[in-house]
Amino acid sequence: MDFIIFVVNFLFSASYVLLAVRAVLPWIRHNKQDSLLRPIYLLTDPVLSVIRLGLPPARIGMDVSPYVVIVLLWIAQKVILKMLS
């Protein structure tokens, strides 16, 4: 059971890192087709696009969808870990 909890925590932690990097990318100049950044876009775009459909247009000049996904993933992680323990 400890291994399953470890894997769940690892997957969620990896997701948090990817989403944190994605949240910062709009603030720096970059090329979306860069070989290091392309996997980040490929992994995060499907989830972020679903969240963007439900969010009203941002009037603050930034995309808040990565932050919303991080909060939702955190809640999901807590629920999953509660069920496993």
Residue, then its C-alpha position, 0 to 999 in steps of 0.5 A: m500500500d505504501f508503494i501505491i501512495f508513493v506513486v500517487n504522490f509522485l504523479f501529483s507532484a510531477s503534475y504540480v511542477l509541470l503546471a507551475v512551469r506552464a503558469v510562468l511561461p507566459w511571463i518569459r519569451h519562449n518558443k512553444q516549439d522548443s524541444l524542452l517546452r513542447p512536452i510541457y505544452l502537450l501534457t498540460d494543454p488538454v487539462l487547461s483547455v477544459i478549464r478555460l472553457g468554464l472560466p470567464p475571460a480573464r480581465i486581469g491580463m493573465d491565464v488563471s487556468p493553471y492555478v485552478v487546475i493545481v487547486l483541483l488536483w490538490i483536492a483530488q490528491k487529498v481525496i485519493l490519499k484519504m481513500l487509500s489510507 
